[in-house]
Amino acid sequence: MSTHAPALDGALAEQLREAVHGDFMQPGDPGYDESRKVYNAMHDKRPAAVVQAVDAGDVIATVNFAREQDLLTAVRGGSHSVSGYGTCDDGVVLDLARMRGIRVDPDARTARAEGGCTWADFNHATHAFGLATTGGVVSSTGIGGLTTGGGMGHLARRCGLACDNLVSADLVTADGSFLTCTEDKNADLFWALRGGGGNFGVVTSFEYRLHPVADILGGPTFYPLDGDALRRYRDLIAESDDRLGALLVVGLGPPLPFLPERWHGRPLCGVLICWSGPEEQDDEIRARLTGLGPIIGQHVGRMPYPVINTLFDELLPAGLFHYWKGTFSEGLPDGAIDAYVEYGATTPSIQSATVVFPIDGACHRVAPEATAFAYRDADFATALSPTLTTRAECEANMDWVRRFAAALRPHSMEGAYVNFMDHDDQDRVRTNYRQNYDRLTTIKRRYDPANLFRLNHNIAP
């Protein structure tokens, strides 16, 4: 943790302050300490300057300034980067959180959203038209980082990843150029943005394809932590219509009113469903949930689609301390299930849930070379995290998650989802991009040869 307070030279600070319409802050300014906070409290950095951009002009000005002054540059959307890449010591933070305009075209079933939008913003805007696309599972997550990393969510089996629904993107590259990227225009960048992370520039707006999803059957069902229940979950995914999203959660019982008090803080597993099929099949879905094992708590009902993306919000507010690992797997091998049961029993806190995302269905109907996201043959992506209320507790439990990840490794694919990687996983970047890595390197070399955008899971030029 840094304790010094760097600042730009007075003339340089004034140059940047005058170049932007948004707010400019540096150490000592009112609001600076608040402006440097990010979602994961493990990362307590002191940037030399924070620019809260209000438009693409501010983004261009800030990128040009950072390049000319050779300053470390952190780009922040929703600030959820578990690796802390939305902040830095001594450099410039380009914060997009004030750029949150959204325009929905209900006839074309598309929506254009600025780069600072969260999924709460996006879902609210599109739900008014009975439309949705795949987004995250915590509503305060930014659309930008989630989409450029690939983008998993409740609708992935039906609609594909968030990046699969990207129609176009406006991008500011390292030389300050403003480029619109589509399948037909700047197609190499458009390909790279769909899974390649923040390596290629700052996306000032995203245009998505939307799907007719209004109300869904959703909510959690909890069971005792048991290998048989996890195997039945595996069968549920293999046998179910793509319109059934179902996250598997392994951890400790949260203090929810529909979960008996004796289960609060005890190891269990849960299935969080999002059924976007017809309401007349709801009872059939409920029966499938009953068949997974003895239910110890359930809160499943009809709800507007945006609500399903808020169910983790209260458990995971900003300011907790996180450390993450991730895996991909073909199916859920019995060895992986054994590891979920073993390590789930020693989960260090209620917030430290292990979450398994099914990414079959529509995600498999995209070729592995069609986007930068390479693992089109993976059926599941797992996120592992000790999430605690203090830094000391999180650091004390890092070994727990490393041992958990090591136990899963023999049953997992070589790489993992970049958005589940922490800051010490840079050595996995090549395997995370697999056959697409060399092409990504070529595009990086063309558009960012000096690696200005290196605060990410970096594809070095």
N, C-alpha and C positions, 0 to 999 in steps of 0.2 A: 504494500500500500504506500503510495506516494504522499509526502507531507509538504513538499516544497510548492511554491506558487509561481510558475514561470509566467512570463507575459511577453507579448510582442513589443518590439521597439516602438516608441511613441508614434513616429511618423508612419511606420508600417501598419500599426493598429488603426490609425486614422484613415489610411488608404483603404483598408478593408471595410471599416465602418461606413465610409462614404460610398463604397461600391455596391452596398446591398440595401434593399428596402426593409428587410426583416431586422430583427434585433441582433445586435452584436454585443457579446459580453466577454470580458476577460477577468482574471483574478482581481478581486477587490471591488468589482462592479456589483450593484444590487442584483440579486437573482442569479449570480454566477454559480453559487453552490447548488442551488436547485437545478440549474440547467445542466450540470455535469452528471447528475444521477442517472443510472440505468436500471433496468428491471432486475438484473442479477447483482445483488449487493456485494458479491465477491470482488467486483471491479470498481474500485474507488480511485479514479484517475483525476488528474488535474491538467486539463488541456490549456494551452496558451490562449485559445479563443474558441468561443462557441458562436456559430452563426445559425440563427433560427430563420431559415429561408421561407419566403412567402410565395415565390414563383420560380420558374425556370431561369429567369435572369439572375436571381440571387445564386442559384446553383452554379451557373456558368462563371459568375464573378468569383465565387469562392474556390472553385476548382482551378481557375486560372491563377489566382493568388497563391494557392497552396503549391501548385506546380512551379511557379516562378520563384517562390521562396524555399522550395525543397522541404516542405513541411509534411510531417506525418499527417495523414488525412483519415478520419473516421467518419463514415456515413451512417446516419441513424434514422430509422423509420419508426417502428413501434418500440424500439430499444430492447427487444426480447433476446437478442443474441446472447446465448448462454456463455459464449466464449468471451464476451465483453468487447466485441469488435465495434460497438457503437460509441466507444469512447477511447481516449488515449492520453498519455502524459505528453505535455510539451507541444503537441501538434494542434490541428484545427479539427473541431467537431462540426460537421455539416448536418444539422438537425432538420428533418423534413416535416416534423410533427404539425406545423401550421399549414401544410399543403394537403388539404383534405377534401377538396372538391370532388364531387361524383356526378356524372351525368349518365342516366339510364336511357337506352333506346329500346322501348318494349317491343316495337315492331321488328327490329333486327335481332332482338334478344342479345344485346351486348350492353356493357357498361364500361365507361372510362373513369378511372379513379386515380387521383394524384398519389404520389409516392409516399406521403405521410399518413395515408389512411390506415386505420385498423380494420380488422374483420368485423368489429361491431359497427363501424361506420358503413362498411360495404353492405353487410347483410341487412341493415336497417333500410338503406336506399333501395336495394333490389327487391326486398320483400314486399314493398308497397305495390309492386307489379306482379307478385306471385312468382318471382324468379330467384334463382340462386346459382352459385357455382361452388366448387370445392374450396373450402378455406380451413383455417386452423381450428383448434379445439379450445383455445382460451381467447376470449373475444378481444382482449387488448393487444393481441399479437398483430404486428404490422403486416400488411399485404406484401410489402416489398421483399423482405428477407425470406418469408415463407415461399413466395412464388419463385424467386430466382434460385432457391435451393431445391425446388421440386414441388413441394406443397401437398402435404397429406391432410386428410380431414375426413369428416363423416360421409361425404358424398363420393369419395375416391373410387369405390368399387363401381358405382353407377356412372360417374361423369369423368373419371380420370383424375390425375393430379391437377393442382392449380395451374402448373406450367403447361399442361396439355390444353387448357382452356384459354391460354393467352392468345389474343388475336394480333395485338401490336403493342409496342412499347416505345415511349420517347426516352432517349438516352443522351446524357451529357458524357462525352468521352474525355480521356485525360488531357487532350489538347484543347478542350473547351468547345468542341463541336457539338451541335444539337442534331441528333439523328433519329428519324422515325424508323423503327425496325419491324418488318413483317416477313412473311414467307417470300415476298417478291422484292422487298427493298431492304438493303443491308441484311440480307438473309443469313450471312455468317454470324452476325451479332445476335440476330433473333434466335438462331439455334443455340448459341452459347448462353444466352440469358435464361433459357429454359432448363435450369439445373446447375449452371456454372457459378452461381453465387454472385457476390458483389465484385468480381474480378475485372469487369469490363467497363465500368462507369457508374453513373448515378441515374437510376430510372426515375424520371420526374412524373410519368404517368403510365398506367397499365390499362389496356383494353381487354376485357374478358368476354368469352362466350357464356351465355346464361342458359339455364335449364328451367323448365316449369316445375318448381318445387315450392310449395307454399307451406302447408301444414304437414307435419310428420308424426309418426308414433315414436316417442323417444324417452330416454331416461335409463337409470341404472337398476340392475338386479344384482344382489350380493349373495355369495355362496361361501361355505367354509373353504379354506385353501386346501385343495385336494387335486391330485394328478388326474383323477377320473373326470372331474369337472372341466379341467383344461383340455383333456382329450376330446370331450364332447363339444367343447367350444370349437376346437379344430374341425370337427365334423360339421358343425353348424355352418362355418364359413365355406367349406368345400361343397356343401349341398345347397346353399342358399342362393336365391335370386340376387343379382348385383344391386338391386335397390335396397338391400339390407346392409347398412353400415353397422359394424359391431366392434368396438374397441374392447380389448381385454385389459383389465387393470388388476395388478397384484400389489397388495400392500396391507396397511392397517386400517381397521374400520374407522371411518370418519364420524364425528359426532352429529349425525343427521337424525331428525325426528322419526323417520320411518325405519331406522336401524336400531334394534334393541340395545339398551345401554350396556349390557354385558358384552357386546361385540365392539364397543368403542375402544380403539387402540389395539385390538386383537388381529392377528393375521387372517386375511380373507382374500377372495378374488371377486371381481365384479365384471359384468358385461354391460357396457353403455351402448345402447342401440340407437340407430336412426333409420327407421323404416320409411322410405319415401314412396312406397307403392300404395295401392288403393286401400282405403280405410276398411273395406269389407274383408280384407285379409288380416286385420289387426289381431283377431283372436287366434289365428293360426300362428302368428309370430309369438304371441304370449305363450302359446302351448309349447313352442320350441324352447323358449326360455325356461319353462317349468321342467322340461326334460333334461336340462343340464345338471341338475342336482338339487339338494334341499335348499329352498330359498330362505334366507335369513332376513332379507329386507328388500323391498322393491318399491320403486316410484316411477312407473311407466305409464305414459298417457299421451294423448294428442296435444301437440303444442305447435306454435309457429316455428318454422325452421330456425330463425335466429336464436331462439332460446336454447337450443341444444349446444350452441357454441359458447354459452355462458356458464355451463354447469360446473366447470372447474375454477371459475373466476374467484369465488370467495375463498377457496382453499389455497389458491396460488396468487396472492396479490403481489404487487411490486415490492421490492425491498427484502425478500428472502435471499438465502445464500444457497446457490446451486452449483453442482459439479456433475457433468453428464458424460455418458458413454452410449454408444448405439451399435446395433447389429442389424443385418439383413439375414433372412433365412428362406430356404425353399421348404414350404410346409412348416409345421412345428414338430420337429423330431422329438421322440420321447426323452432323449437326453436333455434337450432344452427345457422341456416341461419339468423334468426332475430339478433342474437348476432354478426355475421360477419358484418351485415349492420350497426348496432348501433356503434360498436367499430371501424369498418373500417372508419367511418366518422370522427373519432377523432384520426386517426393514427398520431403519433408524427413526422414522418419524411418520406422522400421518400424511405430511406433504410429500414424502418420498415415494410416490407410487411408481411402479414399473408399468409402462403402457405399451401395449402391442397393437400396432396398426395393420389391418389387412390391406394389402395393396395388389390384389389380384383383379379379376374382372376387367373393367375398362382400362386400368393401368397396364394390363398385359396386351392390350390391343394396339399399342404404340410400339414401333420397332425400336430396338435398343440404340440404334444410331440416329433416330429421328429427332431426338433432343439430347442435350448434354446429360440429362439424368439417365444413367446407364443401366440400372438394375431392373430391367423390365421382366426378368425371370424370377425376381424375389416375390414371395407371397406375403411376407410379413416384415415390418420394420419395428424394432423394439427400442424404446428409450429407457435408459436406466439412470436414476439420479438420486443421490442423497440430497434432499432439500431441507434445510434447517433454518432456525431463527437467529443463529449466531455464526460468525466466521469460524470460531474455534470448533463448534460442533460439526460443521460441514467438513473442515479439514480433517477432523478425527475420523470421519466416515468415508473418506476418499478410498481407503484401502478396501472397504466393504464393496464398493461399486467396481473397483478394479478386479477384485477376486470374482465377483459376479460375472463381469465381462469375460474374464479368462475361462470361467466354467462354461460359458455359452459358445466360446470360440470353436471348439471341435464340431459344433452342431450348426454353425453359421457360415455364411458366405464370407469372402475375403474382405470386402469393403463394407461401408456403412453409410447411412444418410448424413450428408454434410451438416444439416441443421441439428443433428444430435451429437455432433463432435465438439469437444471442448478445446481450449487453447493449446493443450499439449498433444493434440492429435494431428499436427501438421505432417507427420511422417506417413499418414494414411491417405493423403490427398490423391496420389496416383491410383491407388487401389479403389478409392471411392468413385473415380471417374472411369476406371477400366479402359475399354477400347476407345473411349472418347477423349482420353487425356491428351494425346499428341495433337489432335485437331484443336483442342482448347488452347494448348500452348501456342500454336501457330496464330490463332486469333488474338490471344493476349499480346503476343509480340508485335502484331500489326497495330493494335489500338492503344496499348499501354506499355511501350517498350521499356520505360523507366520504372515500371511497377509502382506508380503513384497509388493505385488501389491495391494495397497489399495487406490491409487490416481485414483479413477474411481467411478462409481456408484456401491458402494462396496457390494459384497456378502461376508459377514463376515464368517470366518470358524468356 
